[in-house]
Each structure stands twice: as C-alpha cells, then as structure tokens.
Amino acid sequence: MNKRSGILLIFLTTFAIIGIAITQIYWIKNAYELKNDQFEKRIVMGLKTVSNTLFEMQNQSSCQIFYQDSTNLTTKNLFDNLNYSILDSLISAELVCMKMGIDFEYGVYLNGTSHLIGGNYKLFEKQILDSQLKISLGCLQSGSAYYLALFFPNRDLLILRNMIGGFILSGFFVLIVGLSFIYTVIITYRQKKISLMKNDFVNNMTHEFKTPISTVSLASEMLLRPDVQNDSERTKKYAKVIYAENIRLKNQVEQILQIAVLDRHEYSIRKIEIDVHLLLDEIISNSELFVNERNGNIHRIFSAERSKIRADKMHFINIISNLIDNANKYSPKNPEITIRTKNIKKGILISVEDKGIGIKAADQAYIFKQFHRVHTGNIHDVKGFGLGLFYAEKMVKEHNGFIRLNSTFGSGSVFEVYLPFNDLRN
C-alpha cells in the first residue's frame, strides 16, 4: 500500500468512526426524547386515576375525611379545604403502582394565577405552575378551573438511569472500534518502519558481502595467473588480501548470528572477574591497526581506581569494540578517539569519545534501535548493518548497567557505558 492510499484509508475510516459516533449520539437523543414522552404519558394517566379516585371519594359519605372542614362548603373554599395528606398518599400510591420510586412535589392552583393554594412544595412553586404534568380538577366542582400539577426534581436522572445500560454499551463499542483503529494505525506504521529498516538492512548486507566476495574472487583469479605464481611478493600480497577479506566476512556473519541469538533470547551471560583496564588495552591494540591506517590515534585516560568487575569477557570486548569501530567509521578523516574510565557509584564508567560528524538530535532517540543506521548522505558511505549499538545496549542491560549518548552534530559523540562491580570484592 502506498502512502497516498494509506492516508486515504485512514481518512475514510476516521470519517466512518466519527459518523458512527454522531449516529449513536443522535439515537441516544431520540431514545431520551422517547423515554421522556413515555414518562409524561404515564404520569398524566396516573393523575387521571388520582382525579377519578378523588371524584369517587367526594360522592361517598367520607367528606369529613376528604375535606378538612366539610360544613358550609362553598365553591370558594372547596379546594382550600382539601385534605392534602390524603391527596399526597393517593399520588404516592399511584407512583408506586407505576414503579416510579422518585421524589416529587405537587400543588393545586387556579388557572391564570401565579401562586399555589395548596400542596406539598418547597422551592419549586414556579416549576409546578409551569409543569405540563397536570390534570383538571373540574370533576370535583363543575365549571371550576383548578388544576393538580406534579414536578419531579430528579426527572432527568430517572430517565438517564433507565437508559444507562444502552448508553454504556453503545459508548463502549464505539470506544473499542476507535481504539482498535488507532492501534491498527500505530502497528501498521511501526511495521512499515520496521519493513523499511529491514530492507535497508538487506541492502546494506548485500553490499557488505558483495564487496569482499568480489575482492576475494579477483584476488583468487590473479593467483591463478602464471606470472603472479612466479612472483612470491605478488602471491603473498594477494594471499593477504584473501585472508583479510575472509576475516571480514567471518566477522560480519558472526555479527548477524549474534543478533539472531539475541532475538531468540538464546544467549547466556557468564560473569567472571575481569580487569577492565587490561581488556581495554587489548581492545585498543587491535583497533589501532584500523585507526592508524587512516592516520588516526586512540588515547587512553584511565582514571578508575578500581578496574576489576564481574562481567562476561566476550560480550565486554564486543561492546567496546563496536563503540570504537563506530568512532572510527564516523570520523571523516584522521580519527581522534579517547577512551576514559572512572569510578562512579558502585561500578566503573567507560567513555568512548570521538571528534567525528556527531549525531543529529532526530537520530539520537533511535540510535539503539535494531537495524537503525545514521546515514551521511549515501546509504553505503559508512559500512555496517545497524546492529552494533542495539547489541551493545542489550548486553549492557544484561549486566545491570546502562549506556548513554552525548552528541552534538558536527562536533563528535561520546558514548558512556556503566558497568557495576556486581558484588566483586577487591
């Protein structure tokens, strides 16, 4: 998939997810309105039942109970004398029958007035007067314009509580789709990046192997020529070339095999007592051959008073050799490399400093990633597979240490490796 198709797919999927979310919000809004309409209809039906009960009670011989003072009742004081405790119990009983255990307030008022003449209300007189949940009490007095109205302070909460299950499920599924899409995009991006890095690795490996193989082939061909065979100096020269290129190929194959072992976690750490300074002298002596070929120098500044630690000798040599090799490769000419040691905390800090090209800030975050290489313009201008620093960091961590970089682009780099004593006693 090319970049344009990927961007289009991301855009369309994002648009679809947003559309799903908007649709869900629309249906939730409609569901809320439907629940609200059902609530109002049920309450109005309940109020009609209360009104009918009041009418039946009025026509029975229980006026003494229905009215607070049943003597000398007139149109004017009929509703003023209502026994509101009975009215309250009737409304509560009806709500229980409808399975609506919710707080309510009610009042009786004359249509067109701005105050209630009775009921159970506290701070919601205006809301009761404006409520649509009301019923006419004309059945109690023909021609009267009195109303019984209800108000539910927690009405929205009740409706939302009835919808909460569907709301949570809807939101949960939309969230899963959205997170899955984001995760897929991230994984795809990482996989693409890894694919590019591996392609880069394959290209580099092909180049690295092709060069020594071609050199060996050419040198072997020259050795087969009679004039070369009769010249011992030329024969020795071409034999050295074949030997050097063979060592180079061997080292490259071993480096790749080491990374394969790391990926499968099949490596082992065998810690023994080693003298860091003695090993550094050995590593530097081997590396000076390549550095001196480029008219460079390796300087030693060993300041650590305690130089003995417990570590895997082979991995230690590989770690430092990789750092020195990088310092040499990334120094354009006349490499100047300085190896320092000092004791910090409960271990030793080894630094490899060069005055090479340095590393850009954008590359520093990925410098220890597998297959990552710092390019200087041409993909093959600096030899390597992008595995050395990945291996170094992995092994340093296995020794309970750390490796860090301090670099300024154009001024050089300093790699610091800290390795603990690992309970070694001098």
Secondary structure, DSSP 8 states (H G I E B T S, - for coil): --HHHHHHHHHHHHHHHHHHHHHHHHHHHHHHHHHHHHHHHHHHHHHHHHHHHHHHHHHTT-HHHHBS--TT--TTTTTTTB-HHHHHHHHHHHHHHTT-----EEEEEETT-SS-SEEE-SS-HHHHHH-S-EEE-TTTSTT--EEEEEE-TTHHHHHHHHHHHHHHHHHHHHHHHHHHHHHHHHHHHHHHHHHHHHHHHHHHHHHHHHHHHHHHHHHHHHHTSHHHHT-HHHHHHHHHHHHHHHHHHHHHHHHHHHHHHHHHT------EEEEHHHHHHHHHHHHHHHHHHTT-EEEEEE--S--EEEE-HHHHHHHHHHHHHHHHHT-SSS-EEEEEEEEETTEEEEEEEE-SS---HHHHTTTTSTT----SSSTTSS---S-HHHHHHHHHHHTT-EEEEEEETTTEEEEEEEEE--S---
